[in-house]
Amino acid sequence: MTHLHIIGICGTAMAGLATMANELGLRVTGSDSGIYPPMSTLLEGLGIPLMEGFRPENLEPRPDLVLVGNAISRGNPELEAVLDRDIPYRSGAQWLFEQVLEGRHAVVASGTHGKTTTTSMLAAIWEAAGLHPGFLIGGIPLDFGCGARLPQGPWVMVEGDEYDTAFFDKRPKFLHYRPRTVIVNNLEFDHADIYPDLEAIRRQFRLLLRSVPASGHLIANGDDPEVVALLPLAFSRVVTYGLTTTQPFMAKLEQADGRCWTLYREGVALFTVQWQQLGTHNVLNGLAAATAALVNGIPPERVLAGLEQFQGVARRLQLHFEANGVAVYDDFAHHPTAIATTLAGLRARIGQARLWVVLEPRSNTMRTRVHQERLAPAFAAADHVILARPQARNLTAAEMLDVEAVVAQLNQRRQPGDIPTAVVVTDANEAVHLLGRSCLPGDHVVIMSNGGFDGIHQKLRQELTPT
């Protein structure tokens, strides 16, 4: 095989696979409906030709193999041409296993929250140990500047996504990876577009545990009841971690904002981490990665070095810019738990400074009423909330998130003379206008979206920058 074509190449995972295939020396081409930075810049920098839109002509000359992204459905004209012309095709997850993971030690980080960050921390620790791991991460770790790399040895770090694999394979991606070490950070209901309830998600994690060999490791959050319920089903060695003293690997916060914590192994302090990551959720991510490294023989001093050198992940509470004394952050959170823990971590650092949050409910789950009652409490650490009206995209009014109800719930705590605690806006321009006339020097603004939200960051920079 010399020519690999990827339909849906600008998705984070598929772009990562394109990077790996390019490293393998294959000729890589790809198509997508939206070709824009940062993925377009990354791929074009590798010399990978990108085709805008899905057309049968994109398959000329005929590729040897086509990878089909999980956002591509029957009826897509390019996919239909693949099937009609009998061109061999695979899912990205299957190709990853066949070309990269098979015969190597895959360390897979899974769970509802923290997968991207934990996988990035794993890669940073193994890199600090001089092991030059491969990785496939659904984000951009700032330590590496890219989300994928081929391994130079036996180790590969993989983000274990529970979302389905392809139009022809509705199993979670992580069931393809056959890890020897698997981390389960937490387990909540998510992905309401493909899973009817939490039990359906539990079932997939049970299958994941079955794929780990007896000589492998399950690294499990012992403080999460849903994760603990899975442990009797494991065939591998089980190691638990958490913030409670009952766990063999335990973290003790030395600072409330999570920027200093001590790792204990069997009750004995092993080392103290001082880093720039915020929040107890990141402490748990770091503890999970450290536990996986220690049980696999990484020396403690190398584990500590990897954690303290870790720069973070793009779009995970990333300081985007400061203008006119206002700090503006970019964050990917799209689940109430992630929103709450992220904001709590920032609040612990900024003290009494005013905290604004702008949320675009964009994911398939966040646009629905699945988390209707949990959303308002998730903003407990914020002073002011700007909530964008979600796009319908095949949802009825009764199915869509009721943003007015969330705002009404938040505004119950409004004090006389305050600007509204929460407001609904129609689009990014309205949010920018409101922030421009309301923000004061010393304020912090967190923009939460798993998309680009119509270029809101650049618009806000212009609005806040004095002319």
C-alpha positions, 0 to 999 in steps of 0.5 A: 500500500502506498496511497492512503486517502482519508475522508474527514481528514480534519477531525483531530483524530483523523489528522493525527492518523494522517500524521502517522501515515505520513511518517510511515512514508505513505502518500496521504490525501484527504477531504473534508467539508470544513478545512481551516486552521489549526488542522489545515495548517498542520496537514498542509505543513506536512505536504498533505493535499487537502480537498474541500468538500466530498466528491467522487473525483477526490478518489482519483487517482484511485487510493489503495486504502480509504480511512472513513471518519466517524462523522461520515455517513451513508449518503456522503457522495465520496463514501458512496463512490468508495463502496461502488468502486470496491475500494478497500476501506477501514475505520481509523481505529482499526488502521491504528491498531493494525499499523501502529499498536499491534505488537506494542504496549498500548497505554490507553486513557479512558473515561468521561472526562480528562482523557486528552489531558491524561494521555498528554501527561502520559506522553510527557512522562514517558518522554521525560524517561527517554522512551520516545513514546508514540501517541494519538491524542484528541487535542494538541499537547503543548509539549509536542505541538502535535496530537500524534507521533509514531513510537521509536520503541514499544510504547504508545499512548492513546486517548481511549474514546468511547464514541463509536468508530465508523458508519459500519462499526458502532463499537467504541473506538477504544475496543480496537486498541487492546491495551496492556495498560488502561486508565479509567478516570471516571464514568458518567452519562454522555454522548446522548446521541448514540447511547440511550442511558448510562448502562449502555456506556457501562457495558462498553467499559466492561468490554474494554476491561475484558481486552486487557491481558492478565499481565496488564494493568487497570489503573482505576479511580477508586474514588468514583463509585461507577469505576469501582463497580467495574473492578470485579470484572477485570481480568488484569491486575487492578491498581486504584488511585484517588484523593482518599487515604484508602487508595494505594496511590493517593494525592494530597493537595498542598494548595487549594488550586491544585498547583502543588500536591504530594503523591503517596504510595502505600501511605509513604510520600513519594514526591511533591509536584509543583506545576502550572495546572489548575484544579483537583481534576488535573491533580487526578489526571496527573495522579492517574498518569503517574500511577500508570508510569510507576507500575510500569517501572518508570523511575519516580524522579522521571515521573516527577520531571514529566509532570512538572515539565508538562505544559498543558493542552491547547484549549484546556483552560488555555490563557488565550490573551490579555487585553486592557487588563482582562484575561481571556481563556479558551476551554473545551468543556462541554459537560457540566462536570467538566465546566464545574471542575474547570471553573473551581480550579480557576476560582481557587487561583484568582480569588475574588476577581470577577469571573465571566463564563461564555458557553456555547452549547455545541455538542450533540449532548449539550444541545439537548435537555439531558443535562438541563438540571445540572447546568446551572449549578455547574457555574457556581464559581462564576460571577456572570454567565453568558449562554449562547442559544444552541443551534437546532440541527434536527432537534425539536424545540422540546428536545433542545436545551432550555437556555432561558430556564438555565438563565432564570435559575442563575439569576435567582441569586442576583443582587439589586444593582448588579448586571444580570448574573446570566443572560442568553445571547444569539451569537458570538457578536452579541456576547462580544458586545456585552463583554466589551461594555461590561468587563473591567481591568482585573476580570477573567473571561472563560470561553467554553466551546468545543468548536470555534464559536464564530471566531469569538476570541479574535473578535473579543481581542479587538473589542477589548484592545484600546484604539 
